[in-house]
Amino acid sequence: MTRTALLGLLLMLALPAAGQIYSYIDDQGNRVFTDRPAGRAAEQVQSKPINSMPAMPVATPTPSRRQADTEPAAYYRQLNILQPEADATIRDNAGSLVVILSSEPALQPGHQYRLLLDGNPIATSDAATLALEYVDRGTHQLTVEIIDNQGKTLLHSAPQTFHMMRTSLAQRRMVRPCQKADYGVRPECPLKDKPVEKKNIPFAPFL
């Protein structure tokens, strides 16, 4: 392709699609392309149709099920143990303990609180108040988690220390000695510790 023909082709492509394109031979014998023949004996150039395809629609990505399951975790901003207070001393001979929890916002449907004592799960509930029994004497740590319906932890609180004070059975016997009627009734007075009763044998001089 000559330089003149190439320039003519570029001009043809650059001209508005709605205009007419003409071609003629000038005085030097070169082929000229123009949209204004200016009275010259020019031929109209028929442009070929351009193949085009409409743009394919792009589908909007939808969140996966895993993403949907993890979204509620962002709703919980705080999770605290209101009772017992940090470093509290609980005096209860039965080892009973009431734990009160608080979350912000409140617990969502399908979620639960899971209470851990010294790192071990001991209770699960959707109520913010839980009652524990027979907590051993000594120092313990409480932690609470919010879990979803799959058991996945969404948020957990900081560990909170408390001290359980329980009087030992020996101490309770010292404070209140066991009586005959107490054996088998009071925990510190088991039947196995009941003294053997002496049999009352009447005096028989002829034996």
C-alpha positions in Angstrom: 0.0 0.0 0.0 1.4 3.4 -1.0 1.8 6.2 1.5 -1.0 8.2 -0.3 -3.4 5.3 -0.1 -2.6 4.8 3.6 -3.2 8.4 4.4 -6.4 8.2 2.4 -7.6 5.2 4.4 -6.8 6.9 7.7 -8.7 10.0 6.6 -11.7 7.8 5.6 -11.7 6.2 9.1 -11.4 9.6 10.8 -14.3 11.2 9.0 -17.7 11.2 10.6 -19.7 8.0 10.0 -22.7 9.9 8.7 -20.6 11.8 5.9 -20.0 10.6 2.3 -16.4 9.8 1.2 -15.2 10.4 -2.4 -12.1 9.4 -4.2 -10.4 10.8 -7.4 -7.0 11.0 -9.2 -5.2 14.4 -8.9 -3.0 16.0 -11.5 0.1 14.1 -10.3 -1.7 10.8 -10.7 -2.2 10.2 -6.9 -5.5 8.9 -5.5 -7.1 11.3 -3.1 -9.8 10.6 -0.5 -12.0 13.5 0.6 -15.5 14.4 1.8 -15.5 17.5 -0.4 -14.8 16.7 -4.1 -15.1 20.4 -5.1 -16.5 19.8 -8.5 -14.0 17.1 -9.5 -15.0 13.8 -11.1 -14.9 11.8 -7.9 -16.3 8.3 -7.1 -18.2 7.7 -3.9 -16.5 5.2 -1.7 -18.7 2.6 -0.1 -17.5 1.8 3.4 -17.9 -1.8 4.7 -20.0 -2.4 7.7 -18.2 -2.8 11.0 -18.8 -5.9 13.0 -19.6 -5.2 16.6 -20.9 -7.1 19.6 -22.9 -5.7 22.5 -21.1 -5.7 25.8 -21.9 -8.6 28.0 -23.6 -7.7 31.3 -21.4 -8.2 34.4 -23.1 -10.1 37.2 -23.0 -8.4 40.6 -21.1 -10.7 43.0 -23.2 -12.0 45.9 -21.7 -12.7 49.3 -20.9 -16.3 49.9 -22.6 -18.3 52.7 -19.4 -18.2 54.8 -19.3 -14.3 54.5 -22.9 -14.1 55.4 -22.3 -16.2 58.5 -19.5 -14.1 59.7 -21.2 -10.7 59.2 -23.1 -10.7 62.5 -19.8 -10.8 64.4 -19.3 -7.2 63.4 -22.5 -6.2 65.2 -21.1 -7.1 68.6 -19.0 -4.3 70.1 -18.8 -5.3 73.7 -19.1 -8.4 75.9 -18.7 -8.2 79.6 -19.2 -10.1 82.9 -21.1 -7.8 85.3 -21.3 -10.3 88.2 -19.2 -11.4 89.9 -17.0 -8.3 89.8 -13.3 -8.6 89.0 -11.4 -10.0 92.0 -14.6 -10.5 94.0 -14.6 -12.9 96.9 -17.7 -15.2 97.0 -18.6 -16.9 100.4 -20.9 -19.8 99.8 -20.6 -23.2 101.4 -22.5 -24.8 98.6 -20.2 -23.2 96.0 -23.2 -21.5 94.3 -22.5 -18.6 91.9 -24.7 -16.3 89.9 -23.1 -14.9 86.7 -24.7 -11.9 84.9 -23.6 -11.0 81.4 -23.9 -8.0 79.1 -23.4 -7.5 75.4 -23.8 -4.6 73.1 -26.0 -4.9 71.2 -28.1 -7.6 72.8 -27.8 -11.2 71.8 -29.0 -11.8 68.2 -31.5 -14.6 67.3 -29.7 -17.9 66.9 -26.7 -16.9 69.0 -25.9 -18.0 72.6 -23.6 -17.2 75.5 -21.0 -19.8 76.4 -19.5 -19.6 79.8 -16.0 -21.0 80.6 -14.6 -21.6 84.0 -10.8 -21.9 84.1 -10.9 -22.3 80.3 -13.5 -25.2 80.3 -17.0 -24.7 78.9 -19.5 -25.3 81.7 -22.8 -23.6 80.5 -24.5 -22.4 77.3 -27.6 -20.3 77.3 -29.4 -17.5 75.5 -30.1 -15.8 78.8 -27.9 -13.2 80.3 -28.1 -14.7 83.8 -26.6 -18.1 84.6 -26.4 -20.0 87.9 -23.5 -22.3 88.8 -23.4 -24.9 91.5 -20.6 -26.7 93.4 -17.8 -24.4 92.3 -14.7 -25.6 94.1 -12.9 -23.5 96.7 -10.1 -21.3 95.5 -9.3 -18.7 92.8 -11.0 -19.1 89.4 -11.3 -17.3 86.1 -14.5 -16.7 84.2 -14.7 -16.0 80.4 -17.8 -15.7 78.3 -18.2 -16.1 74.5 -20.9 -15.4 72.0 -21.3 -18.3 69.6 -23.5 -18.7 66.5 -25.7 -21.7 65.6 -22.7 -23.6 64.2 -20.8 -23.2 67.5 -18.3 -20.7 66.1 -17.0 -18.0 68.5 -18.0 -14.5 67.3 -16.7 -12.6 70.3 -15.2 -13.4 73.7 -14.6 -11.3 76.8 -11.5 -10.8 78.8 -10.9 -13.3 81.6 -12.3 -12.2 85.0 -10.9 -13.5 88.3 -12.9 -14.3 91.4 -12.3 -16.2 94.7 -14.7 -18.9 96.1 -14.6 -19.2 99.9 -16.2 -22.4 101.2 -16.0 -23.7 104.7 -14.5 -27.2 104.8 -16.5 -30.1 106.4 -13.9 -30.3 109.2 -14.3 -26.6 109.9 -18.0 -26.9 109.9 -17.9 -29.8 112.4 -15.6 -27.7 114.6 -18.0 -24.7 114.6 -21.1 -27.0 115.1 -20.3 -30.5 116.4 -22.3 -33.3 115.1 -25.2 -34.6 117.3 -26.8 -38.0 117.1 -29.7 -36.8 115.0 -27.3 -35.0 112.5 -25.6 -38.0 111.1 -26.9 -38.7 107.6 -28.6 -35.3 107.5 -25.8 -32.7 107.5 -23.1 -33.1 104.8 -20.4 -32.8 107.4 -21.9 -35.6 109.5 -22.0 -38.7 107.3 -23.4 -41.9 108.6 -20.0 -43.6 108.4 -18.7 -41.3 111.1 -21.6 -42.0 113.5 -20.3 -43.5 116.7 -21.3 -47.0 117.5 -24.0 -47.1 120.2 -23.4 -49.2 123.2 -26.1 -51.8 123.8 -27.9 -51.6 127.1 -27.7 -55.1 128.6 -29.7 -55.5 131.8 -27.9 -56.9 134.9 -28.5 -60.7 135.3 -26.8 -62.0 138.5 -27.6 -65.6 137.7 -25.6 -65.6 134.4 
